């Protein structure tokens, strides 16, 4: 099965960023992307990895 490739706008929407931020990360090669002719696509796994790498776990469970 092939992985889903997202347009820049779709990737930005998934993580709540502006498309310009995604494009800047592409230019700095901070995010994996696929270039098909003039089209740029971001693998869904790259977005998931970005989320995982920037997730900060809680120290302890909060009691109420």
PyMOL Python script that loads the backbone (N, CA, C, O; Angstrom):
from pymol import cmd

cmd.read_pdbstr("""\
ATOM      1  N   UNK A   1       0.849  -1.181   0.000  1.00  0.00           N
ATOM      2  CA  UNK A   1       0.000   0.000   0.000  1.00  0.00           C
ATOM      3  C   UNK A   1       0.893   1.241   0.000  1.00  0.00           C
ATOM      4  O   UNK A   1       1.898   1.290   0.708  1.00  0.00           O
ATOM      5  N   UNK A   2       0.526   2.223  -0.783  1.00  0.00           N
ATOM      6  CA  UNK A   2       1.330   3.436  -0.864  1.00  0.00           C
ATOM      7  C   UNK A   2       0.892   4.442   0.194  1.00  0.00           C
ATOM      8  O   UNK A   2      -0.263   4.485   0.615  1.00  0.00           O
ATOM      9  N   UNK A   3       1.852   5.235   0.596  1.00  0.00           N
ATOM     10  CA  UNK A   3       1.592   6.240   1.623  1.00  0.00           C
ATOM     11  C   UNK A   3       0.901   7.452   1.012  1.00  0.00           C
ATOM     12  O   UNK A   3       1.160   7.817  -0.135  1.00  0.00           O
ATOM     13  N   UNK A   4       0.025   8.067   1.787  1.00  0.00           N
ATOM     14  CA  UNK A   4      -0.675   9.254   1.319  1.00  0.00           C
ATOM     15  C   UNK A   4       0.279  10.446   1.304  1.00  0.00           C
ATOM     16  O   UNK A   4       1.003  10.686   2.270  1.00  0.00           O
ATOM     17  N   UNK A   5       0.272  11.184   0.207  1.00  0.00           N
ATOM     18  CA  UNK A   5       1.075  12.394   0.071  1.00  0.00           C
ATOM     19  C   UNK A   5       0.152  13.594   0.156  1.00  0.00           C
ATOM     20  O   UNK A   5      -0.855  13.666  -0.547  1.00  0.00           O
ATOM     21  N   UNK A   6       0.498  14.535   1.019  1.00  0.00           N
ATOM     22  CA  UNK A   6      -0.342  15.702   1.271  1.00  0.00           C
ATOM     23  C   UNK A   6       0.200  16.925   0.549  1.00  0.00           C
ATOM     24  O   UNK A   6       1.413  17.106   0.440  1.00  0.00           O
ATOM     25  N   UNK A   7      -0.702  17.759   0.059  1.00  0.00           N
ATOM     26  CA  UNK A   7      -0.289  19.064  -0.467  1.00  0.00           C
ATOM     27  C   UNK A   7       0.175  19.909   0.713  1.00  0.00           C
ATOM     28  O   UNK A   7      -0.143  19.608   1.864  1.00  0.00           O
ATOM     29  N   UNK A   8       0.921  20.957   0.424  1.00  0.00           N
ATOM     30  CA  UNK A   8       1.429  21.848   1.475  1.00  0.00           C
ATOM     31  C   UNK A   8       0.274  22.375   2.321  1.00  0.00           C
ATOM     32  O   UNK A   8       0.367  22.411   3.548  1.00  0.00           O
ATOM     33  N   UNK A   9      -0.802  22.779   1.676  1.00  0.00           N
ATOM     34  CA  UNK A   9      -1.958  23.331   2.390  1.00  0.00           C
ATOM     35  C   UNK A   9      -2.594  22.292   3.311  1.00  0.00           C
ATOM     36  O   UNK A   9      -2.994  22.612   4.430  1.00  0.00           O
ATOM     37  N   UNK A  10      -2.685  21.048   2.839  1.00  0.00           N
ATOM     38  CA  UNK A  10      -3.258  19.974   3.658  1.00  0.00           C
ATOM     39  C   UNK A  10      -2.376  19.675   4.869  1.00  0.00           C
ATOM     40  O   UNK A  10      -2.876  19.492   5.979  1.00  0.00           O
ATOM     41  N   UNK A  11      -1.069  19.628   4.648  1.00  0.00           N
ATOM     42  CA  UNK A  11      -0.134  19.368   5.749  1.00  0.00           C
ATOM     43  C   UNK A  11      -0.216  20.476   6.793  1.00  0.00           C
ATOM     44  O   UNK A  11      -0.223  20.203   7.993  1.00  0.00           O
ATOM     45  N   UNK A  12      -0.277  21.716   6.340  1.00  0.00           N
ATOM     46  CA  UNK A  12      -0.369  22.856   7.256  1.00  0.00           C
ATOM     47  C   UNK A  12      -1.651  22.787   8.077  1.00  0.00           C
ATOM     48  O   UNK A  12      -1.640  23.051   9.279  1.00  0.00           O
ATOM     49  N   UNK A  13      -2.735  22.438   7.436  1.00  0.00           N
ATOM     50  CA  UNK A  13      -4.022  22.349   8.130  1.00  0.00           C
ATOM     51  C   UNK A  13      -3.992  21.257   9.198  1.00  0.00           C
ATOM     52  O   UNK A  13      -4.562  21.426  10.276  1.00  0.00           O
ATOM     53  N   UNK A  14      -3.334  20.145   8.903  1.00  0.00           N
ATOM     54  CA  UNK A  14      -3.262  19.031   9.852  1.00  0.00           C
ATOM     55  C   UNK A  14      -2.608  19.421  11.166  1.00  0.00           C
ATOM     56  O   UNK A  14      -3.006  18.942  12.228  1.00  0.00           O
ATOM     57  N   UNK A  15      -1.590  20.303  11.098  1.00  0.00           N
ATOM     58  CA  UNK A  15      -0.865  20.645  12.322  1.00  0.00           C
ATOM     59  C   UNK A  15      -1.111  22.071  12.790  1.00  0.00           C
ATOM     60  O   UNK A  15      -0.493  22.532  13.750  1.00  0.00           O
ATOM     61  N   UNK A  16      -2.009  22.761  12.116  1.00  0.00           N
ATOM     62  CA  UNK A  16      -2.388  24.095  12.577  1.00  0.00           C
ATOM     63  C   UNK A  16      -1.370  25.178  12.281  1.00  0.00           C
ATOM     64  O   UNK A  16      -1.301  26.179  12.995  1.00  0.00           O
ATOM     65  N   UNK A  17      -0.584  24.991  11.242  1.00  0.00           N
ATOM     66  CA  UNK A  17       0.390  25.994  10.822  1.00  0.00           C
ATOM     67  C   UNK A  17      -0.079  26.650   9.541  1.00  0.00           C
ATOM     68  O   UNK A  17      -1.013  26.178   8.892  1.00  0.00           O
ATOM     69  N   UNK A  18       0.574  27.738   9.185  1.00  0.00           N
ATOM     70  CA  UNK A  18       0.310  28.379   7.901  1.00  0.00           C
ATOM     71  C   UNK A  18       1.111  27.643   6.826  1.00  0.00           C
ATOM     72  O   UNK A  18       2.185  27.112   7.110  1.00  0.00           O
ATOM     73  N   UNK A  19       0.596  27.607   5.598  1.00  0.00           N
ATOM     74  CA  UNK A  19       1.347  26.972   4.510  1.00  0.00           C
ATOM     75  C   UNK A  19       2.750  27.556   4.341  1.00  0.00           C
ATOM     76  O   UNK A  19       3.679  26.838   3.972  1.00  0.00           O
ATOM     77  N   UNK A  20       2.906  28.845   4.608  1.00  0.00           N
ATOM     78  CA  UNK A  20       4.229  29.479   4.483  1.00  0.00           C
ATOM     79  C   UNK A  20       5.240  28.857   5.446  1.00  0.00           C
ATOM     80  O   UNK A  20       6.424  28.762   5.123  1.00  0.00           O
ATOM     81  N   UNK A  21       4.785  28.436   6.614  1.00  0.00           N
ATOM     82  CA  UNK A  21       5.678  27.797   7.583  1.00  0.00           C
ATOM     83  C   UNK A  21       6.158  26.453   7.052  1.00  0.00           C
ATOM     84  O   UNK A  21       7.334  26.113   7.182  1.00  0.00           O
ATOM     85  N   UNK A  22       5.252  25.694   6.458  1.00  0.00           N
ATOM     86  CA  UNK A  22       5.617  24.407   5.861  1.00  0.00           C
ATOM     87  C   UNK A  22       6.609  24.640   4.727  1.00  0.00           C
ATOM     88  O   UNK A  22       7.611  23.934   4.622  1.00  0.00           O
ATOM     89  N   UNK A  23       6.332  25.626   3.880  1.00  0.00           N
ATOM     90  CA  UNK A  23       7.242  25.919   2.762  1.00  0.00           C
ATOM     91  C   UNK A  23       8.627  26.320   3.262  1.00  0.00           C
ATOM     92  O   UNK A  23       9.634  25.924   2.676  1.00  0.00           O
ATOM     93  N   UNK A  24       8.685  27.100   4.337  1.00  0.00           N
ATOM     94  CA  UNK A  24       9.975  27.503   4.910  1.00  0.00           C
ATOM     95  C   UNK A  24      10.737  26.283   5.418  1.00  0.00           C
ATOM     96  O   UNK A  24      11.949  26.184   5.225  1.00  0.00           O
ATOM     97  N   UNK A  25      10.037  25.358   6.064  1.00  0.00           N
ATOM     98  CA  UNK A  25      10.676  24.136   6.557  1.00  0.00           C
ATOM     99  C   UNK A  25      11.181  23.286   5.395  1.00  0.00           C
ATOM    100  O   UNK A  25      12.223  22.639   5.504  1.00  0.00           O
ATOM    101  N   UNK A  26      10.451  23.286   4.289  1.00  0.00           N
ATOM    102  CA  UNK A  26      10.893  22.566   3.093  1.00  0.00           C
ATOM    103  C   UNK A  26      12.169  23.200   2.549  1.00  0.00           C
ATOM    104  O   UNK A  26      13.124  22.492   2.228  1.00  0.00           O
ATOM    105  N   UNK A  27      12.194  24.522   2.444  1.00  0.00           N
ATOM    106  CA  UNK A  27      13.377  25.220   1.926  1.00  0.00           C
ATOM    107  C   UNK A  27      14.611  24.967   2.791  1.00  0.00           C
ATOM    108  O   UNK A  27      15.724  24.865   2.276  1.00  0.00           O
ATOM    109  N   UNK A  28      14.410  24.867   4.112  1.00  0.00           N
ATOM    110  CA  UNK A  28      15.525  24.615   5.033  1.00  0.00           C
ATOM    111  C   UNK A  28      15.787  23.117   5.205  1.00  0.00           C
ATOM    112  O   UNK A  28      16.657  22.710   5.975  1.00  0.00           O
ATOM    113  N   UNK A  29      15.018  22.306   4.473  1.00  0.00           N
ATOM    114  CA  UNK A  29      15.103  20.840   4.528  1.00  0.00           C
ATOM    115  C   UNK A  29      14.931  20.304   5.942  1.00  0.00           C
ATOM    116  O   UNK A  29      15.647  19.401   6.375  1.00  0.00           O
ATOM    117  N   UNK A  30      13.972  20.876   6.644  1.00  0.00           N
ATOM    118  CA  UNK A  30      13.653  20.436   8.006  1.00  0.00           C
ATOM    119  C   UNK A  30      12.494  19.452   8.022  1.00  0.00           C
ATOM    120  O   UNK A  30      12.139  18.920   9.073  1.00  0.00           O
ATOM    121  N   UNK A  31      11.912  19.213   6.866  1.00  0.00           N
ATOM    122  CA  UNK A  31      10.801  18.276   6.757  1.00  0.00           C
ATOM    123  C   UNK A  31      10.978  17.495   5.453  1.00  0.00           C
ATOM    124  O   UNK A  31      11.386  18.050   4.433  1.00  0.00           O
ATOM    125  N   UNK A  32      10.668  16.215   5.507  1.00  0.00           N
ATOM    126  CA  UNK A  32      10.773  15.364   4.326  1.00  0.00           C
ATOM    127  C   UNK A  32       9.683  15.738   3.336  1.00  0.00           C
ATOM    128  O   UNK A  32       8.536  15.968   3.719  1.00  0.00           O
ATOM    129  N   UNK A  33      10.044  15.798   2.066  1.00  0.00           N
ATOM    130  CA  UNK A  33       9.049  16.104   1.041  1.00  0.00           C
ATOM    131  C   UNK A  33       9.364  15.355  -0.241  1.00  0.00           C
ATOM    132  O   UNK A  33      10.470  14.846  -0.425  1.00  0.00           O
ATOM    133  N   UNK A  34       8.383  15.297  -1.118  1.00  0.00           N
ATOM    134  CA  UNK A  34       8.512  14.647  -2.414  1.00  0.00           C
ATOM    135  C   UNK A  34       8.234  15.690  -3.472  1.00  0.00           C
ATOM    136  O   UNK A  34       7.231  16.401  -3.402  1.00  0.00           O
ATOM    137  N   UNK A  35       9.117  15.787  -4.456  1.00  0.00           N
ATOM    138  CA  UNK A  35       8.922  16.753  -5.533  1.00  0.00           C
ATOM    139  C   UNK A  35       8.624  15.965  -6.799  1.00  0.00           C
ATOM    140  O   UNK A  35       9.454  15.195  -7.283  1.00  0.00           O
ATOM    141  N   UNK A  36       7.435  16.168  -7.320  1.00  0.00           N
ATOM    142  CA  UNK A  36       6.994  15.515  -8.547  1.00  0.00           C
ATOM    143  C   UNK A  36       6.790  16.597  -9.597  1.00  0.00           C
ATOM    144  O   UNK A  36       5.730  17.219  -9.659  1.00  0.00           O
ATOM    145  N   UNK A  37       7.801  16.816 -10.414  1.00  0.00           N
ATOM    146  CA  UNK A  37       7.729  17.932 -11.354  1.00  0.00           C
ATOM    147  C   UNK A  37       7.738  19.227 -10.569  1.00  0.00           C
ATOM    148  O   UNK A  37       8.678  19.503  -9.823  1.00  0.00           O
ATOM    149  N   UNK A  38       6.696  20.021 -10.735  1.00  0.00           N
ATOM    150  CA  UNK A  38       6.585  21.280  -9.991  1.00  0.00           C
ATOM    151  C   UNK A  38       5.790  21.126  -8.702  1.00  0.00           C
ATOM    152  O   UNK A  38       5.740  22.041  -7.880  1.00  0.00           O
ATOM    153  N   UNK A  39       5.175  19.973  -8.532  1.00  0.00           N
ATOM    154  CA  UNK A  39       4.359  19.728  -7.339  1.00  0.00           C
ATOM    155  C   UNK A  39       5.220  19.272  -6.170  1.00  0.00           C
ATOM    156  O   UNK A  39       6.147  18.478  -6.332  1.00  0.00           O
ATOM    157  N   UNK A  40       4.899  19.788  -4.998  1.00  0.00           N
ATOM    158  CA  UNK A  40       5.579  19.381  -3.763  1.00  0.00           C
ATOM    159  C   UNK A  40       4.545  18.712  -2.872  1.00  0.00           C
ATOM    160  O   UNK A  40       3.466  19.257  -2.637  1.00  0.00           O
ATOM    161  N   UNK A  41       4.879  17.539  -2.383  1.00  0.00           N
ATOM    162  CA  UNK A  41       3.987  16.792  -1.495  1.00  0.00           C
ATOM    163  C   UNK A  41       4.763  16.372  -0.255  1.00  0.00           C
ATOM    164  O   UNK A  41       5.969  16.131  -0.306  1.00  0.00           O
ATOM    165  N   UNK A  42       4.048  16.290   0.851  1.00  0.00           N
ATOM    166  CA  UNK A  42       4.645  15.880   2.117  1.00  0.00           C
ATOM    167  C   UNK A  42       4.037  14.535   2.504  1.00  0.00           C
ATOM    168  O   UNK A  42       2.815  14.411   2.590  1.00  0.00           O
ATOM    169  N   UNK A  43       4.881  13.524   2.739  1.00  0.00           N
ATOM    170  CA  UNK A  43       4.342  12.234   3.176  1.00  0.00           C
ATOM    171  C   UNK A  43       3.644  12.385   4.532  1.00  0.00           C
ATOM    172  O   UNK A  43       4.109  13.112   5.409  1.00  0.00           O
ATOM    173  N   UNK A  44       2.544  11.696   4.677  1.00  0.00           N
ATOM    174  CA  UNK A  44       1.792  11.751   5.932  1.00  0.00           C
ATOM    175  C   UNK A  44       2.675  11.344   7.114  1.00  0.00           C
ATOM    176  O   UNK A  44       2.531  11.874   8.215  1.00  0.00           O
ATOM    177  N   UNK A  45       3.583  10.405   6.879  1.00  0.00           N
ATOM    178  CA  UNK A  45       4.481   9.957   7.955  1.00  0.00           C
ATOM    179  C   UNK A  45       5.410  11.081   8.415  1.00  0.00           C
ATOM    180  O   UNK A  45       5.797  11.115   9.583  1.00  0.00           O
ATOM    181  N   UNK A  46       5.773  11.995   7.523  1.00  0.00           N
ATOM    182  CA  UNK A  46       6.634  13.126   7.903  1.00  0.00           C
ATOM    183  C   UNK A  46       5.897  14.062   8.853  1.00  0.00           C
ATOM    184  O   UNK A  46       6.494  14.611   9.779  1.00  0.00           O
ATOM    185  N   UNK A  47       4.597  14.242   8.623  1.00  0.00           N
ATOM    186  CA  UNK A  47       3.789  15.087   9.509  1.00  0.00           C
ATOM    187  C   UNK A  47       3.645  14.415  10.872  1.00  0.00           C
ATOM    188  O   UNK A  47       3.764  15.067  11.909  1.00  0.00           O
ATOM    189  N   UNK A  48       3.386  13.099  10.864  1.00  0.00           N
ATOM    190  CA  UNK A  48       3.254  12.374  12.127  1.00  0.00           C
ATOM    191  C   UNK A  48       4.573  12.401  12.904  1.00  0.00           C
ATOM    192  O   UNK A  48       4.570  12.560  14.124  1.00  0.00           O
ATOM    193  N   UNK A  49       5.692  12.247  12.207  1.00  0.00           N
ATOM    194  CA  UNK A  49       7.007  12.295  12.854  1.00  0.00           C
ATOM    195  C   UNK A  49       7.266  13.676  13.453  1.00  0.00           C
ATOM    196  O   UNK A  49       7.799  13.787  14.557  1.00  0.00           O
ATOM    197  N   UNK A  50       6.889  14.724  12.725  1.00  0.00           N
ATOM    198  CA  UNK A  50       7.052  16.095  13.214  1.00  0.00           C
ATOM    199  C   UNK A  50       6.257  16.304  14.502  1.00  0.00           C
ATOM    200  O   UNK A  50       6.745  16.927  15.445  1.00  0.00           O
ATOM    201  N   UNK A  51       5.045  15.787  14.536  1.00  0.00           N
ATOM    202  CA  UNK A  51       4.201  15.891  15.732  1.00  0.00           C
ATOM    203  C   UNK A  51       4.842  15.124  16.892  1.00  0.00           C
ATOM    204  O   UNK A  51       4.925  15.634  18.009  1.00  0.00           O
ATOM    205  N   UNK A  52       5.294  13.896  16.619  1.00  0.00           N
ATOM    206  CA  UNK A  52       5.902  13.074  17.672  1.00  0.00           C
ATOM    207  C   UNK A  52       7.173  13.711  18.224  1.00  0.00           C
ATOM    208  O   UNK A  52       7.399  13.705  19.434  1.00  0.00           O
ATOM    209  N   UNK A  53       8.004  14.262  17.338  1.00  0.00           N
ATOM    210  CA  UNK A  53       9.265  14.870  17.766  1.00  0.00           C
ATOM    211  C   UNK A  53       9.047  16.129  18.602  1.00  0.00           C
ATOM    212  O   UNK A  53       9.912  16.508  19.392  1.00  0.00           O
ATOM    213  N   UNK A  54       7.903  16.771  18.432  1.00  0.00           N
ATOM    214  CA  UNK A  54       7.633  18.010  19.148  1.00  0.00           C
ATOM    215  C   UNK A  54       6.611  17.843  20.262  1.00  0.00           C
ATOM    216  O   UNK A  54       6.130  18.829  20.821  1.00  0.00           O
ATOM    217  N   UNK A  55       6.280  16.601  20.584  1.00  0.00           N
ATOM    218  CA  UNK A  55       5.352  16.322  21.675  1.00  0.00           C
ATOM    219  C   UNK A  55       6.133  16.237  22.980  1.00  0.00           C
ATOM    220  O   UNK A  55       7.114  15.502  23.088  1.00  0.00           O
ATOM    221  N   UNK A  56       5.688  16.991  23.952  1.00  0.00           N
ATOM    222  CA  UNK A  56       6.342  17.018  25.260  1.00  0.00           C
ATOM    223  C   UNK A  56       5.425  16.306  26.247  1.00  0.00           C
ATOM    224  O   UNK A  56       4.301  16.748  26.484  1.00  0.00           O
ATOM    225  N   UNK A  57       5.902  15.203  26.822  1.00  0.00           N
ATOM    226  CA  UNK A  57       5.049  14.450  27.740  1.00  0.00           C
ATOM    227  C   UNK A  57       4.851  15.187  29.067  1.00  0.00           C
ATOM    228  O   UNK A  57       5.685  15.992  29.482  1.00  0.00           O
ATOM    229  N   UNK A  58       3.741  14.893  29.710  1.00  0.00           N
ATOM    230  CA  UNK A  58       3.458  15.470  31.027  1.00  0.00           C
ATOM    231  C   UNK A  58       4.409  14.861  32.050  1.00  0.00           C
ATOM    232  O   UNK A  58       4.816  13.707  31.920  1.00  0.00           O
ATOM    233  N   UNK A  59       4.758  15.639  33.064  1.00  0.00           N
ATOM    234  CA  UNK A  59       5.647  15.141  34.127  1.00  0.00           C
ATOM    235  C   UNK A  59       4.925  14.142  35.015  1.00  0.00           C
ATOM    236  O   UNK A  59       5.443  13.066  35.313  1.00  0.00           O
ATOM    237  N   UNK A  60       3.733  14.512  35.429  1.00  0.00           N
ATOM    238  CA  UNK A  60       2.957  13.653  36.317  1.00  0.00           C
ATOM    239  C   UNK A  60       1.482  13.918  36.084  1.00  0.00           C
ATOM    240  O   UNK A  60       1.090  14.961  35.561  1.00  0.00           O
ATOM    241  N   UNK A  61       0.691  12.965  36.480  1.00  0.00           N
ATOM    242  CA  UNK A  61      -0.749  13.118  36.350  1.00  0.00           C
ATOM    243  C   UNK A  61      -1.246  14.154  37.359  1.00  0.00           C
ATOM    244  O   UNK A  61      -0.826  14.151  38.516  1.00  0.00           O
ATOM    245  N   UNK A  62      -2.121  15.020  36.927  1.00  0.00           N
ATOM    246  CA  UNK A  62      -2.668  16.066  37.793  1.00  0.00           C
ATOM    247  C   UNK A  62      -3.848  15.500  38.569  1.00  0.00           C
ATOM    248  O   UNK A  62      -4.752  14.905  37.982  1.00  0.00           O
ATOM    249  N   UNK A  63      -3.843  15.685  39.897  1.00  0.00           N
ATOM    250  CA  UNK A  63      -4.955  15.213  40.729  1.00  0.00           C
ATOM    251  C   UNK A  63      -5.955  16.336  40.912  1.00  0.00           C
ATOM    252  O   UNK A  63      -5.583  17.505  41.009  1.00  0.00           O
ATOM    253  N   UNK A  64      -7.201  15.978  40.956  1.00  0.00           N
ATOM    254  CA  UNK A  64      -8.261  16.978  41.153  1.00  0.00           C
ATOM    255  C   UNK A  64      -9.106  16.617  42.325  1.00  0.00           C
ATOM    256  O   UNK A  64     -10.051  17.336  42.651  1.00  0.00           O
TER     257      UNK A  64
END
""", "prot")
cmd.dss("prot")
cmd.show_as("cartoon", "prot")
cmd.util.cbc("prot")
cmd.orient("prot")
